[in-house]
Amino acid sequence: MVNKGRKRNSRLHRMDQKGRVAIPFSIRRDLRYGELLYLTKGLDPCIYVYTEEEWKKLIARFEEASLGKTSVRKKIRKIMGEVEEVEIDPQGRIRIPSHLAQYAGLEDQCFFARMPRWFEIWNPEKYREYMEESENEEEIEEFPL
């Protein structure tokens, strides 16, 4: 079968009027229909999406965290406070709850970014701006390459 100029594995997908969006195949191939995913506010202006297995690991890390630190509690609250459980439908789509779509500034297009233990859903323009800004930051020194 010939791919006539159409990107089959694009990370940019359209969200329908019901808030559903297809997960790109490059991410979806590791998932299965009916699987539960956990959507929550990201630390950046995006939605974090975890599999059930990774969500349980994250909870375990939170349980071991130093809750005496205000900054730690704030981050845990941000991630845990508005988590939504969604199921992958037979078409490989998930429904993005409106409060999370609003937080990430999602309108009609969603950009998917794979991370080590989760994936992120971004407004494409916000993602582009964020990446341009981050190119100038020096945080890379802390990054374990």
Backbone hydrogen bonds in HBPLUS format (Angstrom, degrees):
<---DONOR---> <-ACCEPTOR-->    atom                        ^
c    i                          cat <-CA-CA->   ^        H-A-AA   ^      H-
h    n   atom  resd res      DA  || num        DHA   H-A  angle D-A-AA Bond
n    s   type  num  typ     dist DA aas  dist angle  dist       angle   num
A0005-GLY N   A0003-ASN O   2.93 MM   2  5.79 135.0  2.14 106.1  92.9     1
A0112-PHE N   A0011-ARG O   2.81 MM 101  5.10 155.9  1.87 146.9 155.3     2
A0013-HIS N   A0110-CYS O   2.85 MM  97  5.26 161.6  1.88 154.5 159.2     3
A0110-CYS N   A0013-HIS O   2.70 MM  97  5.26 150.4  1.78 154.4 164.9     4
A0015-MET N   A0108-ASP O   2.66 MM  93  5.02 161.5  1.69 136.4 142.9     5
A0016-ASP N   A0020-ARG O   2.85 MM   4  5.41 160.8  1.88 155.8 158.0     6
A0019-GLY N   A0016-ASP O   2.98 MM   3  5.39 161.0  2.02 116.8 120.1     7
A0096-ILE N   A0019-GLY O   2.70 MM  77  5.30 175.0  1.70 152.6 151.8     8
A0021-VAL N   A0094-ILE O   2.92 MM  73  5.68 151.6  2.00 155.3 163.3     9
A0094-ILE N   A0021-VAL O   2.98 MM  73  5.68 152.5  2.06 148.6 151.7    10
A0023-ILE N   A0092-GLY O   2.95 MM  69  6.00 175.2  1.95 160.3 158.7    11
A0027-ILE N   A0024-PRO O   2.98 MM   3  5.58 147.6  2.09 116.3 125.2    12
A0028-ARG N   A0024-PRO O   2.77 MM   4  5.91 172.6  1.78 156.9 159.4    13
A0029-ARG N   A0025-PHE O   2.87 MM   4  5.60 153.4  1.94 150.6 150.3    14
A0030-ASP N   A0027-ILE O   3.21 MM   3  6.00 162.1  2.24 120.3 125.0    15
A0031-LEU N   A0028-ARG O   2.80 MM   3  4.99 162.8  1.83 114.7 120.1    16
A0035-GLU N   A0032-ARG O   2.99 MM   3  5.56 157.3  2.04 137.7 140.5    17
A0034-GLY N   A0088-ILE O   2.87 MM  54  5.02 161.4  1.90 137.9 142.9    18
A0088-ILE N   A0035-GLU O   3.11 MM  53  5.69 153.0  2.19 149.0 156.8    19
A0037-LEU N   A0086-VAL O   2.75 MM  49  5.32 163.8  1.77 159.1 163.7    20
A0086-VAL N   A0037-LEU O   2.86 MM  49  5.32 166.9  1.88 155.1 159.6    21
A0038-TYR N   A0050-TYR O   2.79 MM  12  5.01 161.1  1.82 148.8 155.0    22
A0050-TYR N   A0038-TYR O   2.87 MM  12  5.01 160.2  1.91 139.9 146.1    23
A0039-LEU N   A0084-GLU O   2.81 MM  45  5.17 166.7  1.83 160.4 160.3    24
A0084-GLU N   A0039-LEU O   2.76 MM  45  5.17 156.3  1.82 152.9 160.9    25
A0040-THR N   A0048-TYR O   3.00 MM   8  5.37 150.4  2.09 149.5 156.5    26
A0048-TYR N   A0040-THR O   2.86 MM   8  5.37 156.5  1.92 154.9 160.0    27
A0042-GLY N   A0046-CYS O   2.83 MM   4  5.18 151.0  1.91 158.1 148.4    28
A0046-CYS N   A0044-ASP O   2.69 MM   2  5.62 135.6  1.88 114.1  99.2    29
A0047-ILE N   A0121-ILE O   2.98 MM  74  5.06 161.3  2.02 141.8 148.0    30
A0121-ILE N   A0047-ILE O   2.88 MM  74  5.06 148.1  1.99 140.0 149.8    31
A0049-VAL N   A0119-PHE O   2.77 MM  70  5.27 144.3  1.89 164.1 172.6    32
A0119-PHE N   A0049-VAL O   3.05 MM  70  5.27 158.0  2.10 143.6 150.6    33
A0055-TRP N   A0051-THR O   2.84 MM   4  6.01 151.2  1.92 150.4 159.4    34
A0056-LYS N   A0052-GLU O   3.02 MM   4  6.24 159.1  2.06 149.3 153.4    35
A0057-LYS N   A0053-GLU O   3.18 MM   4  6.50 152.2  2.26 142.5 150.0    36
A0058-LEU N   A0054-GLU O   2.92 MM   4  6.14 151.4  2.00 144.9 152.7    37
A0059-ILE N   A0055-TRP O   2.93 MM   4  6.23 159.0  1.98 152.6 157.7    38
A0060-ALA N   A0056-LYS O   3.05 MM   4  6.29 156.0  2.11 143.6 150.0    39
A0061-ARG N   A0057-LYS O   3.01 MM   4  6.35 151.2  2.09 144.7 152.3    40
A0062-PHE N   A0058-LEU O   2.90 MM   4  6.23 153.3  1.97 149.9 157.9    41
A0063-GLU N   A0059-ILE O   2.87 MM   4  6.16 149.8  1.96 149.5 158.0    42
A0064-GLU N   A0060-ALA O   3.23 MM   4  6.51 131.2  2.49 136.8 148.4    43
A0064-GLU N   A0061-ARG O   3.15 MM   3  5.18 135.5  2.36  95.5 107.6    44
A0065-ALA N   A0062-PHE O   3.09 MM   3  5.00 152.2  2.17  99.8 108.5    45
A0069-LYS N   A0066-SER O   3.31 MM   3  6.16 173.5  2.32 121.1 122.9    46
A0072-VAL N   A0069-LYS O   3.15 MM   3  5.37 123.7  2.49 101.5 114.9    47
A0073-ARG N   A0069-LYS O   3.13 MM   4  6.50 164.3  2.16 156.7 160.5    48
A0074-LYS N   A0070-THR O   2.93 MM   4  6.16 158.9  1.98 154.9 160.8    49
A0075-LYS N   A0071-SER O   3.13 MM   4  6.31 159.6  2.18 142.6 147.3    50
A0076-ILE N   A0072-VAL O   2.98 MM   4  6.23 161.5  2.02 153.5 158.7    51
A0077-ARG N   A0073-ARG O   2.86 MM   4  6.04 162.3  1.89 150.9 156.1    52
A0078-LYS N   A0074-LYS O   2.91 MM   4  6.11 156.3  1.96 147.3 154.0    53
A0079-ILE N   A0075-LYS O   3.09 MM   4  6.31 159.5  2.14 147.7 152.2    54
A0080-MET N   A0076-ILE O   2.73 MM   4  5.78 170.0  1.74 159.9 163.5    55
A0081-GLY N   A0077-ARG O   2.65 MM   4  4.91 147.2  1.75 133.5 142.7    56
A0089-ASP N   A0093-ARG O   2.91 MM   4  5.37 164.9  1.94 152.0 156.2    57
A0092-GLY N   A0089-ASP O   2.87 MM   3  5.35 161.7  1.91 124.6 126.7    58
A0100-LEU N   A0097-PRO O   3.04 MM   3  5.53 129.2  2.31 110.7 123.5    59
A0101-ALA N   A0097-PRO O   2.97 MM   4  6.27 159.7  2.01 156.0 162.7    60
A0102-GLN N   A0098-SER O   2.87 MM   4  6.00 157.7  1.92 148.7 154.6    61
A0103-TYR N   A0099-HIS O   3.12 MM   4  6.19 154.9  2.18 131.8 138.5    62
A0104-ALA N   A0100-LEU O   3.03 MM   4  6.26 158.8  2.08 150.4 154.7    63
A0105-GLY N   A0101-ALA O   2.96 MM   4  5.96 110.9  2.45 134.0 151.1    64
A0106-LEU N   A0101-ALA O   2.83 MM   5  4.99 156.3  1.89 151.9 151.7    65
A0105-GLY N   A0102-GLN O   3.07 MM   3  4.92 147.7  2.18  97.3 107.3    66
A0111-PHE N   A0122-TRP O   2.80 MM  11  4.96 166.0  1.82 147.0 150.8    67
A0122-TRP N   A0111-PHE O   2.77 MM  11  4.96 163.9  1.80 148.6 154.3    68
A0113-ALA N   A0120-GLU O   2.94 MM   7  5.05 159.1  1.98 137.9 144.0    69
A0120-GLU N   A0113-ALA O   2.73 MM   7  5.05 163.8  1.76 150.2 156.0    70
A0115-MET N   A0118-TRP O   2.83 MM   3  5.23 146.5  1.94 155.1 157.2    71
A0127-TYR N   A0123-ASN O   2.92 MM   4  6.15 156.8  1.98 160.7 168.3    72
A0128-ARG N   A0124-PRO O   3.02 MM   4  6.25 162.4  2.05 146.7 150.8    73
A0129-GLU N   A0125-GLU O   2.97 MM   4  6.22 167.1  1.99 152.4 155.7    74
A0130-TYR N   A0126-LYS O   2.83 MM   4  5.94 161.6  1.86 148.1 153.9    75
A0131-MET N   A0127-TYR O   2.88 MM   4  6.08 160.9  1.92 153.4 158.1    76
A0132-GLU N   A0128-ARG O   2.99 MM   4  6.20 154.4  2.06 148.3 155.5    77
A0133-GLU N   A0129-GLU O   2.94 MM   4  6.18 160.0  1.98 152.5 157.6    78
A0134-SER N   A0130-TYR O   2.89 MM   4  6.06 159.2  1.93 148.8 155.0    79
A0135-GLU N   A0131-MET O   3.14 MM   4  6.24 131.5  2.39 138.4 148.4    80
A0136-ASN N   A0133-GLU O   3.16 MM   3  5.81 153.9  2.23 114.3 121.0    81
A0137-GLU N   A0134-SER O   3.19 MM   3  5.10 155.4  2.25 100.2 107.6    82
A0141-GLU N   A0138-GLU O   3.29 MM   3  6.34 177.6  2.29 128.0 128.2    83
A0142-GLU N   A0139-GLU O   2.93 MM   3  5.75 151.1  2.01 126.1 131.7    84
A0143-PHE N   A0140-ILE O   3.00 MM   3  4.99 151.6  2.08 102.3 111.4    85
A0145-LEU N   A0143-PHE O   3.02 MM   2  5.94 121.3  2.38 113.9  97.8    86
